[in-house]
Amino acid sequence: MIIQDKEFGDVVVRKNPWSNGLKFSISTSGRLQMSVPKFTTTFLAKRFLNQNRDLIREKLPVKDPASQRSRDAKKKLLAKKAKEYLPYRLEYLAKRFGYSYDHVRLSHANTRWGSCSSNRTISLNIGLMQVPEVLRDYVIIHELAHLNHMDHSAEFWEEVGSHDPRYKEHRRKLKMFSPGV
Ligand SMILES: [Zn+2]
């Protein structure tokens, strides 16, 4: 559920079936998130929020409601761009280098640029739309090479290198960016 709060904007309340405690955190868009015990009502959640207001102000970098919304808008735009680009770029590079995958997924993960699962699904992070094209291609090639090697063995890197000879440089440069939007 979402609580509208005058000071903190939208507060995302998650019911956690395994926890008896109350936990506050910040989402990538700077929203306050509360994890509460399973049977917490909205009334109670609001009370928890009020009781912890000072602590939250002091400890958590909650963004003001306007910048939460602009972050959302940015993310939405990025997701749209990614949808119009990444699946086609993946298809193009797969054809060019002779790979076949089953599915493509777009992800919003904060820590990973991409992944490749054993059911031949390739996930690509929408944050890739914010990095230079060569680095984006490197990530796609990296995930495609995982279709043949589900590890980071020497053979895996050799295959990546055969399609992207400057992969070491691209890998290093990618570390200057963060996948979180
Ligand atoms: Zn990998």
Residues whose N, C-alpha, C, O or C-beta is under 5 A from the ligand:
A	BS01	ZN	none
